[in-house]
Amino acid sequence: MVINNNKSRISVKKYNKRYGYSKLFRGLDIEIKDGEFVCIVGPNGCGKSTFIKSIAKLIDYDGKIKTEGSISLVGQNQEEMLLPWLSVKSNIIFPKKEKEVNSQLLTDLIQLANLQNYTNHFPYQLSGGMQQLVLIARSLLHSSDVILLDEPFKSLDFQMAKKMQLKVLELWNIYRPTVLMISHDIDEAIFMADKIIILSEKPARVKKIVDVNLPRNRDMKILTSRRFNRIKKEVINEFANE
């Protein structure tokens, strides 16, 4: 895929959001380019999930958010995103039909997520972590232009989380969608992203944007490298200075 580094896939101008008397954001501006992988980190309760839902047009807000192309969202609440009357396999394929998707990729994703024995099950028959794997597999199968990930790996054990992170990066490298991911895990954010947007306490603003100057393709060895730990120290210092 040809990437246009001058093209914005997500453009946020003067974004404002409040709940009751609580102001979550005030005049937030963010620009994410075509093919970038960006992670957002910030304090609990600063509105990260609200922001990503605003980009997905699921909630109202003030300001201007412009996106280009098709969008997939992997949220934290699986019950809202999985259709209870569809099987696991049909939920992964949704909203398309099986003949419309890449059958080999579908098979690979089901096996990678260890869901091959559950394809005919229904969501209520799965654990929360397995339901999250269904959502991740769905987002990877459809090769959307923009993928929004709201803490997609938090309910997975360490081994499965790393497997899915590597698969996300593998497919991102092939198809190069624009990815915006929320994470509470600094190591995860550095491992996945091209840049990290650090938000302040509410009303949230951009405290700093950290460029992750680590080589692609990445593997687990990079987690213990000096360059990785220098970036980690830079991010942690921003939280310490809140």
C-alpha positions in Angstrom: 0.0 0.0 0.0 1.3 3.5 -0.9 1.4 5.7 2.2 0.9 9.5 1.8 2.7 11.0 4.8 1.2 14.4 4.0 -2.4 13.2 4.2 -4.3 13.3 7.5 -6.5 10.4 8.3 -7.7 11.8 11.7 -7.8 15.5 12.2 -9.1 16.9 15.5 -9.6 20.6 16.0 -10.8 22.4 19.2 -12.3 19.2 20.6 -14.4 19.8 23.8 -16.3 17.4 25.9 -17.9 17.5 29.3 -20.1 15.3 31.5 -22.3 17.4 33.6 -20.1 19.9 35.4 -16.9 17.9 34.7 -14.9 19.2 31.7 -12.9 16.3 30.2 -11.3 18.2 27.2 -10.9 21.8 26.3 -9.7 22.7 22.8 -7.8 19.6 22.0 -6.0 19.5 18.7 -4.5 16.3 17.2 -3.4 15.4 13.7 -2.7 11.7 12.7 -1.2 11.0 9.3 -1.9 8.3 6.8 -0.4 5.0 7.9 0.8 6.1 11.4 0.5 3.9 14.5 -0.2 6.3 17.4 -0.8 5.4 21.1 -2.5 7.7 23.6 -1.6 7.4 27.3 -2.8 9.4 30.2 -4.2 9.4 33.8 -7.2 7.4 34.7 -10.4 9.3 34.1 -9.0 11.9 31.8 -11.3 10.9 29.0 -9.3 8.7 26.6 -12.1 6.2 25.9 -14.6 9.1 25.5 -12.2 10.7 23.0 -11.9 7.5 20.9 -15.7 7.0 20.9 -16.0 10.6 19.6 -13.7 9.8 16.7 -15.9 6.8 16.0 -19.0 9.1 16.0 -20.6 7.1 18.8 -21.1 10.1 21.1 -21.7 13.8 20.7 -19.0 16.4 21.3 -18.1 20.0 20.5 -15.4 20.9 18.0 -14.4 19.3 14.7 -13.2 15.7 14.0 -12.5 14.7 10.5 -11.7 11.1 9.5 -11.0 9.7 6.0 -11.8 6.1 5.0 -13.5 3.2 6.7 -13.2 2.8 10.5 -13.0 -0.2 12.8 -13.4 0.1 16.5 -12.3 -2.4 19.2 -13.8 -1.1 22.4 -13.6 -2.3 26.0 -17.2 -3.4 26.4 -17.5 -6.6 24.4 -21.2 -7.0 25.1 -21.9 -3.8 23.2 -19.9 -4.8 20.2 -20.6 -8.5 19.8 -23.9 -9.7 18.4 -25.3 -12.3 20.8 -27.3 -14.2 18.1 -24.2 -14.7 15.8 -21.6 -17.4 16.3 -18.0 -16.5 17.0 -17.0 -17.0 13.4 -20.0 -14.9 12.1 -19.1 -12.1 14.6 -15.5 -12.0 13.3 -16.8 -11.8 9.7 -19.6 -9.2 10.5 -20.7 -7.0 8.8 -19.6 -8.9 5.7 -20.5 -12.3 4.5 -18.0 -15.2 4.5 -17.6 -15.2 0.7 -16.6 -11.5 0.9 -13.6 -11.9 3.2 -10.1 -13.4 2.8 -10.7 -17.0 3.8 -7.0 -17.8 4.5 -6.6 -14.7 6.7 -9.9 -15.6 8.5 -8.5 -19.1 9.2 -5.1 -17.7 10.4 -6.7 -15.2 12.8 -9.0 -17.8 14.3 -6.0 -20.2 14.9 -3.8 -17.4 16.2 -6.5 -16.4 18.7 -7.0 -20.1 19.7 -10.6 -19.8 18.8 -10.7 -22.8 16.4 -12.7 -24.9 18.9 -15.2 -22.1 19.5 -16.2 -20.9 16.0 -19.8 -22.2 16.5 -20.1 -20.9 20.0 -22.0 -17.8 20.9 -20.4 -14.8 22.7 -22.1 -15.6 26.1 -20.3 -18.9 26.1 -16.9 -17.3 26.0 -14.8 -15.6 28.7 -14.2 -11.9 28.6 -10.7 -12.4 27.2 -11.9 -14.6 24.5 -14.6 -12.2 23.5 -11.9 -9.5 23.2 -10.0 -11.8 20.9 -13.1 -12.0 18.6 -13.2 -8.2 18.4 -9.4 -8.0 17.6 -9.7 -10.7 14.9 -12.7 -8.8 13.4 -10.7 -5.5 13.1 -7.7 -7.3 11.5 -9.8 -9.2 9.1 -11.5 -6.2 7.4 -8.4 -4.2 6.7 -10.0 -0.8 7.5 -8.3 2.5 6.7 -8.5 3.6 10.3 -8.5 1.2 13.3 -9.4 2.5 16.8 -8.2 0.3 19.6 -9.4 1.0 23.2 -7.1 -1.0 25.4 -7.5 -4.0 23.2 -5.2 -6.4 25.1 -6.0 -5.5 28.8 -8.1 -8.6 29.4 -5.6 -11.0 27.8 -2.8 -12.9 29.6 0.7 -11.9 28.9 1.5 -14.6 26.3 -1.7 -14.1 24.3 -1.4 -10.3 24.5 2.1 -10.5 23.0 0.9 -12.9 20.3 -1.9 -10.5 19.3 0.3 -7.4 19.5 2.8 -9.1 17.1 -0.1 -10.1 14.7 -1.5 -6.5 14.8 1.9 -5.2 13.9 2.5 -7.8 11.2 -0.8 -6.9 9.5 -0.3 -3.2 10.0 3.0 -3.5 8.2 1.3 -5.2 5.3 -1.8 -3.1 4.9 -0.6 0.1 6.7 -3.9 1.4 8.1 -3.9 4.4 10.4 -4.1 3.0 14.0 -5.0 5.0 17.1 -4.7 2.9 20.3 -5.4 3.7 23.9 -3.1 2.0 26.5 -2.4 2.1 30.2 0.8 0.0 29.6 3.8 2.2 28.7 5.8 -0.8 27.5 3.0 -1.8 25.2 2.6 1.7 23.8 6.3 2.0 23.0 6.4 -1.4 21.5 3.5 -0.8 19.2 3.6 2.9 18.2 5.4 5.3 15.9 4.5 8.1 18.4 2.9 8.4 21.8 0.5 11.2 22.8 0.6 11.9 26.5 -2.5 13.5 27.9 -2.7 15.6 31.1 -5.2 15.4 33.9 -8.7 16.7 32.9 -9.5 19.0 31.3 -7.1 17.0 29.2 -4.5 18.6 26.9 -1.6 17.2 25.0 1.4 17.4 27.5 3.9 15.9 25.0 4.2 13.9 21.9 7.0 11.4 22.0 8.5 10.0 18.8 9.3 6.3 19.1 12.4 6.0 17.1 12.7 2.3 17.1 13.3 0.1 14.0 10.5 -1.8 12.4 9.8 -4.8 12.3 9.9 -5.2 16.1 10.2 -8.3 18.2 10.3 -9.0 22.0 14.0 -8.4 22.2 13.5 -4.7 21.8 11.8 -4.5 25.2 15.1 -4.8 26.9 17.2 -2.5 24.6 18.8 0.7 25.8 16.8 2.8 23.2 13.5 1.3 24.5 14.4 2.2 28.1 15.4 5.7 27.2 12.0 6.3 25.6 10.3 4.7 28.6 12.1 7.0 31.0 11.0 10.0 28.9 7.3 8.9 29.1 7.5 8.1 32.8 9.0 11.5 33.6 6.0 13.2 32.0 3.7 11.4 34.4 6.0 12.2 37.3 5.8 15.9 36.5 2.0 16.0 36.4 
